[in-house]
C-alpha cells in the first residue's frame, strides 16, 4: 500500500451550462436562421457539485453514498481529472486508476490488440507500459487469436473481458470505482474479482461509489453522503450508512 497517496478537495463546485430542449431543437435553430434572429440562447446552469471539501488519506477506503443524481459519478470524475472544478481546488498525490467509463477510447473497427493500446493510453498509461504488459493482458482475456480480429466481431462478454483486462493491467495508488465490476461467465468473474481484490489491497486509497450496502460495509472504512451535489455528512461507514438508510426509509 502506498504511504504517500492523498486527495484534498477545497470548496469544489462543478456546474454545467444546459440549453433547453426548445433552444436545442432543429426547428428552433431553423426559425432563428430564417428570421435572422441572432439573440443567443441563455443556458440554464446545472449545479452538479456544490462547495465540496474533503480529505482522503492513505489507508482510506471511502464510500460515496447517495441517491441517483446526488453527484457520486461527477465527484469520481473530478478526482480522476476528467472534470475540472468551476470553483475550488483539487490536489491529488498519487496515480489514479479509474475503473469506470470503461468503454472510453474503444474502437469497434480496430482489432483487440490495437484496442489494448488505445484504451491503455486513454487511462493514462505510457506506451512503454502498455507494450510491456501486452502479452499479460492478452493472456488474461483468454481470447487467443480473436485479438487479431476487430471488436465488432466480439460478443458483449468478450468485449468486457478485453476492456477489464486493460483497465486493471495498470495499477495506481488511488483506485476509483463506480460500482464493483463483474464481467464474463462465472469462471472469468472469479478471476476478475481476485484481480480487483489484489489491486484494491495494494492501493493507498480506494474511492467507491455504490448502492450496494453489503459491498460498502465489507470494503470501506469511511463514507460520505451526497445529496443534490452537496456533502451533507462524513464519518465511519456504519454512521453514514445508518444516516442514509434512515433518510431513505430502507
N, C-alpha and C positions, 0 to 999 in steps of 0.2 A: 504494500500500500504506500502510495506517495505521501511523504510528510509535508510537502510544500503546496499542495493544491489548495486553492481558496477562491471564493467568489464573493464579491462585495457589491451590492446594489445600493445606491443612494438616490432616493426620490425619483425613481424611474417611472416615466409615463410614456405610453405609446398610443398615438392617435392615428386614425386613417381617414382621409377625405373620401366620402362616398357620394357619387351623384345619384339622384333619384332615378327610378325606372323611367319616368317621363323624360328627364333630361338625356338619358342614355339611349332612348328608343330611336330606331331608324326613322320613324315618321317625324319625330320632333326635330331630328337633325336635318331632314329633308325640307321641312317647313322653314326652319331657320335659314337654310341656304337659299331657298326660293325667294323669301321675303327680305333677304339681306339683313336679317336681324342679327346683329353682332354682339349683343349683350351676353357676356359669358354666363354659363350656369354657375350657381353658387353651390359648392359641395356641402353636404351635411357631414359634420365631423363626428366620427365614432371613437369613443374612448375605450381602448382595449385593456390598457393597464393604467392605473392612476396612483401615482406617488408611492411606489413600492420601495421600501428599504429592507435589506436582507443581508445577513452574513452567513456564509456557508463555509465550514472549515473541514480540514482533512479528518476523515473518520465519520463524517455526517452521511447518513442515508436519509435523504429528505423526501418526504411525500408531498406532492402538491395536490390538495384536495379541494373539490368544489363541483358544483353542478355544471351542466353544459352551458357554455358561454361565459364561464367565470373568468377565463383568461389563462387557463393552465397551459395550453399549447403555445399561446403567444409568449408567455414567460419562458418556456423552454427555448423558443426561437430567439429570444433576446439573449439568453445565456449562451446559445450556440453561435451568436453573431450574425444570424440570418436577418433579424430585425434590429434596427438601431433605434434607441430611445429618442423620442422627440423632446424629452426633458430628462434631466438627471444623468447619472453616470453608472457605468458597469465596468468593474475591474476584475478580470479573470486571470488567475495564475494557474497555469497547467494546461495541458492539451485536452480539448473536448472531443469526446466520441459521441456523435449524435445518432442515436438509433431510432430515428423517426423520419418521416418523409423518405422512406426507403427507396422509392422508385425514381427520385430525382436524379437526372443525368443518364437514365436508361434509354437506349435507342433500340427499338424492336427490329430495325433493319440491320443492325450491327450484330456480329457474332458474340457468343458468350465470352470468348477471350477478349474481344475488343471492349465489351461492356465491363469487364473486370477493371480495365484501365480507366474507362470513362467514369465509372462510379467511384473508384478509388480517388481520382483527382477531385471529384465533387465533394467528398467527405474530408478533403484536406490533406490526403497523403501525398508524399513526394513520389515522383515517377520511379525513383530508385527503390523506394519501399515496396511499391506495387510489384515491380519486376522481381524483387527478392522473394515475395510471398505468392507469386503467381501459381507456382506448382502446388503449394499447400492449399490455396483457395480452390483450385481445380479439384484436388483430391477430396476436399471436404464436401463439395457439391455432389459428388458421386454421379456426375453427369457424363463423364467419359468423353467419347467422340462428339457428343451433342454440343460441346462447347465450340466446335468449329462451325456450327450452324447459326443462322440468325435467330434472334429471340422470338420472332413472330412464329417460329415453328415449335415453340415450347408450350407446354401446358402451364396453367397458372401455378401449379405446385413446383414445377421445375424452375420457373422464373423466380419464385420466392426463395428456393434453395440458393440460387446464384446470388440474389440480392443480399440475403442474410450472410452468406459466406464472405462476401466482400466487406459488408458493413462491420463484421466482427473480426476481420483479419488485422485491422489496425487498432491497437489499444490506446486508451487515453487515461490521463489522471482523473478526468471528470467525465462520468458516463451519464448521458441524458436519455431518458426513456419515456416514451408516450405509450403507456400500457406495455405489458410484458409481451414479448414476441413469441408466437407459436407458428411454426411453419412445417409443411410437408406431412408425411404419413407418421404413424406412431413411432416407428424406429428412428426416423430422422428428427422428430420433435424431441426425443430423449437426448439425442446427440446435441441438438441445438440448445436445449435447456442446460446441459452440462457446460457447454462453451460459454453461455451467457452468465451462468453462476461463477465461472472462473474469472471472467472479465470484471464482474462486479466486485468479487472478493479482492482482486488486485488493485482496483481503482481507489484513489484517495477519496473521491466524492461520488455518490450516486444521487441523482435527482430524478424522481419517478412521478409522473402524472398518471393517476389511475383512478378508476371507480371500484376496483376490486379490493374490498375491505380486508379479506384474508391475506391477500398478497401484500398489502401495505403493512399489516400487523407483523407478518413474517419477515419482511425485508427492511423496514425503515425504523430508525430510532428517533427521528424528528419529523414534524409535519407543519405545514402552513395551510390555512384555509382562505381561499379566494372567493370573493363574492362581487360580481359585476366589475371585475378588474381591480378591486381593492383587496389588500391584505387585511383581513379582519381578525385573525388570531394566529399565533405561533406558539409551539410548545412541543411536548413529547407526543409521540404518535397516539397513545391512548387518550391524552387530554383532547387533542384536536379531533380525533375520530368521534369521541363522545359528544363534543360540541356539534360536529357536523350531523351526526345521526339524530341528535335532539332537534336541530333546526329542520331537518328534512322529515322527521317523524318515522324514520326507518327502524 
